[in-house]
Amino acid sequence: MKIVKWGLNTIAVLILIILIASSVVYLITESHRNRTYRVEVEPLEIDNSVESIERGEHVATIRGCIDCHGENLKGDVFIKDPIVGQFIATNLTSGEGGIGNSYSDEDLIKAIRHGVNQQNKSVIFMPSHEYNQIDSKDLSSLIAYIRNLEPVDNELPESKINLPYRLMYLLDSEIHLFPAKLIDHNLPVPEPVAERSPAELGKYLAATCTGCHGTGFSGGKIPGVPPDWPAATNLTPAGSMGNWTADDFLQTMRTGITPQGRELPKEYMPWQVFGTMTDEELQGLFAYFQSLPARETGNR
């Protein structure tokens, strides 16, 4: 009888410890989620010409906006996982459930460059830290494109962060759940560079690749994604691309098949998105990756 009582008491204590730990994890992550940011946005002239809108659609495509927000940027559930939770990419149109009519140009700039929403809190999981250095011309075109989207009625639920993922976020600094805390909000919007070398152009575009391949582009296990996702490829000369030519790279991005005959799974590596880049842009990316120091795979 004493053994049974001792066992029940032990179980009760363990349950209490789990409940307290869970509450602490929840409260800490909610404090990060509810932190407010006072961001002063520089005035930006929005070019609504046809050429600018077309450029904005291109920017939205190659920067991954459409990959998460869906076709026509109507919003989507882009992650739904029992460990991670449910992450929603907002409907950016002016239809029902969209923010097109409620967000000003300044609000859009805050979200895109600073990762801050209308409530002055961080957006969730959107890689604004990768977009902070988009130049003024591309930013203007991107906003012009959003402003000229066809309205789509698509009301979506709120994002939900599950407790295991909250704990993973606290234990792994490479999980960028609240991007606003990663950004220097005093950096000005860069002006467009008149002429870039291929590698400089590639460096400008490659910020979009860092979320999966790491800031050192050495790939490996991707932080913060569902555990069944495959590792990202090492893009430095130490990886499989070290022996590729520029033509090999372009062909792979256009077809999703590597020179070795391996098919890239588009649900994890959106080659069909990057394949819409111009030859000049893809050649720039390849030149930049080839200029990097060789790094061991997984050394982020």
Secondary structure, DSSP 8 states (H G I E B T S, - for coil): -HHHHHHHHHHHHHHHHHHHHHHHHHHHHHHHHT-B------------SHHHHHHHHHHHHHTTHHHHH-GGG--EEEEEETTTEEEEE-B-SSSTTBSTTT--HHHHHIIIII-B-TTSBB-SS--HHHHTT--HHHHHHHHHHHHT-----------EE-HHHHHHHHH-TT--SSGGGGS-TT-------S---HHHHHHHHHGGGHHHH-TT---BS-TTS-TTS--B---STTSGGGG--HHHHHHHHHHSB-TT--B--TTTS-HHHHTTS-HHHHHHHHHHHHHS----TT--
